[in-house]
Amino acid sequence: MKITVVGTGYVGLVTGACLSDVGIEVTCVDIDQNKVEGLKSGVLPIYEPGLDEIVKRNYSKGRLNFSTDLGDAIRGAEAAFIAVGTPPGEDGSADLKYVLGVAKEIGEKMTDYLVVITKSTVPVGTAEKVRSAVNNVLSMRDVSFGFDVASNPEFLKEGAAIEDFMKPDRIVVGVDSDDAKKIMDKLYRPFTLNGHPVIFMDIPSAEMTKYAANSMLATKISFMNDIALLCEKVGADVNAVRKGIGSDPRIGNRFIYPGIGYGGSCFPKDVKALAKTARENGHVMRILEAVEEVNNDQKSVLFNKINAYFGGDLKGKTITLWGLSFKPNTDDMREAPSIVIAELLLEAGAKVRAYDPVAMEEAKLDLGDRITYCPDEMEALKGADALALITEWAEFRVPNWEKVGSSLRNKVVFDGRNLYRREVLAEVGFDYFGIGQGERIVEKTKA
């Protein structure tokens, strides 16, 4: 089986690499010649654990190829995935210009029956716009190649994308013809052999499923962050509350960990887009709009704790940030809480020192040289007045607190992920402030 994947970003590259790993002949297409040449040389444009090995292995075996020539890539292909970006517009809606641009080019280059699959996260109704874009070009060419459109949303977690693709909870496919269903069934047969279900449905339902899933998870996160803030007001411990409600199978224990807000390429964008789609259709998703508001506020919670501890005067203070990416095991800085926290610290006159295992180059695109990037976590602590844990990378889980304390001017930790335990830190003389643990911040006594 031969397929084409248009777009070599996060979704496109993971999709192409994983499908080639089960024996499918895949050509990934991108307009960026430098990116394509880099991929051929084993240089990946993104960081994702395990992806480089799969790309290199399948490229060397000839199952995975990279090209800038879409016409050549779709010649003889049974299906073409559209996996390009859908950045949010100013009004929160998904910008479909790249998706529809690819659809138009497919119409220009296709020479036989093809299933055109939207893999990008797109609002309901996009498949019909893709169909129209292809049809319009075919009409101008005065040809009548048959084609179908399908929706196949991705459910990949950054940092665990390979596992998610190869061992999916479910594969959602929206089709409206038997021919398209047969090809999609053939495409995913290697995965169904291992018992992973393909859920076929109509195309609008498949498009909605992606947004509904991400919005539900975002809702759980914002709900727990709101509960955490209330716990601080009433003296409760959100960690205990989380265990108490997570043991209920109707709720479950996933996505109920409080923190400093969600980020990344999916949740913020998809929540905005779904709320915008609702308004365009005369409906207001009040819960979802509140989810976004809570999340935006949550990104400043850790700064507020730091600022209160130092009596509202951060001028000349140096704050160390451990972690910058929006979550561990990725270099993705899109909508990362660290950006908001760093900006607030800088605005308050503080200096910021930071260390992240993989995201510092990406962070420079947002923060430039206004903060100091350090080669390791201990170097980042030198001369700092406080430590703030931003991203729960594994290497931060069990630090040497004696060394940490000797490097800091003040033995104080602001834990944005509730990774540490207050009683452990208290034993070695640290002040500790987490999220939703009922603590009351006492202003540091001025020297």
C-alpha positions in Angstrom: 0.0 0.0 0.0 1.3 3.5 -0.9 0.2 6.7 0.8 1.2 10.3 1.0 1.4 12.6 4.0 1.4 16.3 3.3 3.1 18.2 6.1 6.2 17.1 8.2 5.3 18.8 11.4 4.4 17.0 14.6 1.3 15.1 13.4 2.5 14.5 9.8 5.9 13.2 10.7 4.6 10.9 13.5 1.8 9.6 11.2 4.1 9.0 8.3 6.9 7.3 10.3 4.6 5.0 12.3 2.6 3.9 9.2 5.9 3.1 7.4 7.0 1.1 10.4 4.2 -1.4 9.8 5.2 -1.8 6.1 3.2 0.8 4.3 5.1 2.8 1.6 4.9 6.5 2.8 6.1 9.7 1.2 6.0 12.8 3.4 5.7 16.0 1.5 6.7 19.5 2.6 7.3 22.8 0.8 10.4 23.5 2.9 13.3 22.1 1.0 15.7 22.5 3.9 13.4 20.6 6.2 13.1 17.8 3.6 16.9 17.6 3.1 17.3 17.6 6.9 14.9 14.7 7.3 16.7 12.7 4.6 19.9 13.2 6.7 18.2 12.2 9.9 17.7 15.7 11.3 14.2 16.0 12.7 12.4 19.4 13.1 10.8 18.3 16.3 11.7 16.5 19.5 9.7 13.4 20.3 11.1 10.4 22.1 11.8 7.4 19.8 10.8 9.2 16.6 14.3 9.7 15.2 15.0 6.0 15.4 11.8 5.1 13.5 12.4 7.8 10.9 16.0 6.7 10.3 15.2 3.0 10.2 12.3 3.2 7.7 14.1 5.8 5.5 17.1 3.5 5.2 14.8 0.6 4.3 13.0 2.7 1.6 9.6 2.6 3.2 9.7 6.2 4.3 10.6 9.0 1.8 10.6 12.8 1.9 9.9 15.1 -1.0 8.8 18.6 -2.0 7.0 17.2 -5.1 3.4 16.5 -4.3 2.6 15.3 -7.8 5.2 12.6 -7.8 4.3 11.6 -4.2 0.6 11.0 -4.9 1.2 9.2 -8.2 0.0 5.6 -7.5 -1.0 6.4 -3.9 -4.3 5.2 -2.5 -4.7 7.9 0.1 -3.3 11.3 0.9 -3.3 12.7 4.5 -3.5 16.5 5.0 -1.5 17.1 8.1 -0.6 20.8 8.0 -1.1 23.5 10.6 -4.4 25.1 11.6 -3.3 28.1 13.7 -5.9 30.0 15.6 -7.0 33.3 14.1 -7.5 36.4 16.1 -11.1 35.5 16.8 -10.1 31.9 17.9 -11.3 30.2 14.8 -9.0 27.6 13.1 -7.2 29.1 10.0 -7.9 26.6 7.2 -5.8 28.3 4.5 -3.0 25.7 4.6 -5.5 22.8 4.6 -7.4 24.2 1.7 -4.2 25.1 -0.1 -3.1 21.5 0.0 -6.6 20.3 -1.1 -6.3 22.6 -4.1 -2.9 21.3 -5.0 -4.1 17.7 -4.7 -6.8 18.5 -7.2 -4.1 19.9 -9.5 -1.8 16.9 -9.2 -4.0 13.8 -8.8 -4.2 11.4 -11.7 -6.4 8.6 -10.3 -8.9 7.8 -7.5 -7.7 9.0 -4.2 -9.0 9.2 -0.6 -8.2 12.7 0.7 -7.9 12.4 4.5 -7.9 15.4 6.9 -5.5 14.5 9.7 -5.2 18.1 10.9 -7.5 19.3 13.7 -10.2 21.0 11.8 -13.7 22.3 12.7 -16.9 20.6 11.6 -17.6 21.2 8.0 -14.0 21.3 6.8 -14.2 18.0 4.9 -16.9 19.5 2.7 -14.6 22.6 2.1 -11.8 20.2 1.1 -14.2 18.3 -1.2 -15.2 21.5 -2.9 -11.6 22.7 -3.2 -10.6 19.5 -5.0 -13.8 19.4 -7.1 -13.3 23.0 -8.3 -9.8 22.3 -9.5 -10.8 19.0 -11.2 -13.6 20.9 -13.0 -11.1 23.5 -14.2 -8.9 20.7 -15.5 -11.9 19.2 -17.1 -11.2 15.7 -15.7 -13.4 13.5 -13.6 -11.1 11.4 -11.4 -13.2 9.9 -8.6 -12.1 10.7 -5.1 -13.4 10.6 -1.5 -12.9 12.6 1.5 -12.4 11.2 5.0 -11.7 12.5 8.5 -9.2 10.8 10.7 -8.4 13.0 13.7 -5.2 12.3 15.7 -5.2 11.7 19.5 -1.4 11.9 20.1 0.1 13.0 23.4 3.3 14.9 22.9 6.1 13.0 24.6 4.2 9.7 24.1 3.2 10.0 20.5 4.8 6.8 19.2 3.1 4.7 21.9 -0.2 6.4 21.2 0.0 5.8 17.5 1.2 2.2 17.6 -1.1 1.2 20.5 -4.1 3.6 20.2 -7.0 3.6 22.6 -9.1 4.0 19.5 -8.9 5.1 15.8 -11.6 7.4 14.8 -12.5 7.5 11.1 -15.2 9.5 9.4 -16.3 8.4 5.9 -19.3 8.7 3.6 -18.6 6.0 1.0 -17.9 2.3 1.0 -14.7 2.8 -1.1 -13.2 5.2 1.4 -14.1 2.8 4.3 -12.4 -0.1 2.5 -9.2 1.9 2.1 -9.2 3.2 5.6 -9.8 -0.3 6.9 -6.9 -1.6 4.8 -4.7 1.2 6.1 -5.3 0.5 9.8 -5.6 -3.3 9.6 -2.0 -3.7 11.1 -3.3 -2.0 14.2 -6.7 -3.8 14.5 -4.8 -7.1 14.4 -3.6 -6.2 17.9 -7.1 -5.4 19.0 -7.1 -1.7 18.7 -10.5 -0.6 17.6 -11.4 1.5 14.5 -14.5 3.4 15.1 -16.2 4.4 11.8 -18.7 7.2 11.8 -20.0 10.0 9.6 -17.5 12.8 8.8 -19.0 15.6 10.9 -19.1 13.4 14.0 -15.4 12.5 13.5 -14.5 16.1 13.2 -16.4 16.9 16.3 -15.0 14.0 18.3 -11.5 15.5 18.2 -12.6 18.9 19.6 -14.9 17.3 22.1 -12.2 15.0 23.4 -9.6 17.8 23.9 -12.1 20.1 25.4 -13.3 17.5 27.9 -9.7 16.9 29.0 -9.1 20.7 29.2 -12.2 21.0 31.3 -11.0 18.4 33.8 -7.7 20.3 34.2 -9.3 23.7 34.7 -11.9 22.2 37.1 -9.1 20.8 39.3 -7.1 24.0 39.1 -10.2 25.9 40.3 -10.7 23.4 43.1 -7.0 23.8 44.1 -7.5 27.6 44.5 -10.5 27.0 46.7 -8.5 24.4 48.8 -6.0 27.2 49.5 -8.8 29.4 50.7 -10.4 26.9 53.1 -7.2 25.0 54.2 -7.8 21.8 52.3 -5.1 19.7 50.5 -6.0 19.3 46.8 -3.7 16.2 46.7 -6.0 14.4 49.1 -9.0 15.6 47.3 -7.6 14.4 44.0 -7.1 10.9 45.5 -10.5 10.9 46.9 -12.3 11.7 43.7 -10.0 9.9 41.4 -10.8 6.6 43.0 -14.3 7.0 41.7 -14.3 5.1 38.3 -16.8 7.5 36.9 -14.2 10.3 37.3 -10.9 8.4 37.1 -7.5 9.7 38.1 -6.2 11.1 34.8 -6.1 14.8 34.0 -7.1 15.8 37.6 -3.6 16.9 38.7 -3.6 20.6 39.5 -0.8 22.8 38.2 -0.1 26.1 36.5 -2.4 25.6 33.5 -2.4 23.7 30.3 -0.5 24.7 27.2 0.8 23.1 24.0 -0.5 23.0 20.4 -3.9 21.4 21.1 -5.8 22.3 24.2 -5.7 26.1 24.0 -6.3 26.2 20.2 -9.0 23.5 20.2 -11.0 25.0 23.2 -11.0 28.4 21.4 -12.0 26.9 18.1 -14.9 24.8 19.5 -16.2 27.8 21.4 -16.0 29.9 18.2 -17.8 27.2 16.2 -20.6 27.2 18.8 -21.0 30.9 18.6 -21.1 30.8 14.8 -24.0 28.3 15.1 -25.9 30.4 17.6 -24.8 28.5 20.7 -22.7 29.6 23.6 -20.6 27.0 25.3 -20.5 28.6 28.8 -18.6 25.8 30.5 -15.9 25.8 27.8 -15.5 29.6 27.8 -15.0 29.4 31.6 -12.4 26.6 31.1 -10.3 29.0 29.0 -10.7 31.9 31.5 -9.6 29.6 34.4 -6.6 28.4 32.5 -5.5 31.9 31.6 -5.7 32.9 35.2 -3.9 29.8 36.4 -0.8 30.6 34.5 -0.1 33.6 36.8 -0.8 31.7 40.1 2.9 30.7 40.7 4.1 34.3 40.0 1.5 35.6 42.5 2.9 33.2 45.2 6.5 34.3 44.5 5.5 38.0 44.5 3.6 37.6 47.8 6.5 35.8 49.4 8.8 38.7 48.6 6.4 41.3 49.8 5.5 42.5 46.3 9.0 43.7 45.6 10.9 41.5 43.1 13.3 44.2 41.9 16.8 42.8 41.8 15.6 39.3 42.8 16.8 36.3 40.8 14.3 33.5 40.2 15.3 30.1 38.8 12.9 28.2 36.6 13.3 24.5 36.3 11.6 23.5 33.0 10.3 25.7 30.2 8.3 23.4 27.9 4.6 23.1 28.4 5.0 19.5 29.5 7.9 16.9 29.9 9.4 15.0 27.0 8.8 17.7 24.4 10.4 20.9 23.3 7.0 22.5 22.5 6.8 26.0 23.9 3.4 26.9 22.4 1.1 28.4 25.1 3.6 27.3 27.7 2.9 28.6 31.2 6.6 29.3 31.6 6.3 32.2 29.1 3.7 33.9 31.1 5.6 33.4 34.4 8.9 34.6 33.0 7.2 37.7 31.4 5.5 38.6 34.8 8.8 38.1 36.6 10.7 40.3 34.2 7.9 43.0 34.3 8.3 43.0 38.1 12.0 43.7 37.8 13.3 40.2 38.6 16.0 38.4 36.8 15.3 34.9 35.5 17.7 32.0 35.2 16.3 28.8 33.5 17.2 25.3 32.6 15.2 22.8 30.4 16.6 19.6 29.0 15.4 20.2 25.4 13.3 23.3 25.1 15.7 26.2 25.6 16.3 26.9 21.9 12.5 27.0 21.4 12.2 29.2 24.4 14.5 31.7 22.9 12.0 32.3 20.1 9.6 33.7 22.7 11.9 35.1 25.5 15.0 35.9 23.5 18.0 36.9 25.6 15.9 38.5 28.3 16.5 35.5 30.6 19.6 33.5 31.3 19.7 29.9 29.9 21.9 27.6 31.9 23.6 24.3 30.9 22.1 22.3 33.8 19.7 22.6 36.7 22.4 23.2 39.4 24.0 26.0 37.4 20.7 27.6 37.1 20.4 27.9 40.9 23.6 29.9 41.5 22.9 33.1 43.2 19.1 32.7 42.9 16.7 33.9 45.5 14.1 31.2 44.9 13.5 28.0 42.8 10.3 27.6 40.8 9.5 24.2 39.3 7.7 24.7 36.0 7.9 21.5 34.1 8.0 18.1 35.9 10.9 16.5 33.9 12.1 13.2 35.4 15.5 14.6 36.3 13.9 17.1 38.6 12.1 14.5 40.7 14.7 13.8 43.4 17.1 16.7 43.6 19.9 16.9 46.2 18.3 19.3 48.5 21.5 20.0 50.4 23.1 21.2 47.2 20.0 23.1 46.1 19.9 24.9 49.5 23.6 25.8 49.4 23.1 27.4 46.0 20.1 29.5 46.8 20.1 32.7 48.8 16.8 31.7 50.3 15.7 28.1 50.9 12.3 28.4 49.2 10.7 26.3 46.5 7.6 27.2 44.5 6.3 23.9 43.0 4.0 24.5 40.0 3.4 20.7 39.6 3.1 19.5 43.2 6.1 17.3 42.5 7.6 17.6 46.0 6.4 17.0 49.5 6.3 19.9 52.0 7.3 17.7 55.0 10.4 16.5 53.2 11.5 20.0 52.4 10.6 21.3 55.8 13.0 18.8 57.3 15.9 20.4 55.4 14.9 23.9 56.2 13.0 24.9 53.1 9.8 27.0 52.7 7.6 25.2 50.3 4.6 26.4 48.3 2.7 24.1 46.0 -0.7 24.4 44.2 -3.9 24.0 46.3 -2.3 22.6 49.4 -3.9 25.0 52.0 -0.7 26.9 52.7 -0.7 30.5 53.7 2.1 32.6 52.3 4.0 34.5 55.0 6.0 37.4 53.6 9.7 36.8 53.9 11.2 39.0 56.6 13.2 41.7 54.9 16.9 41.9 55.9 
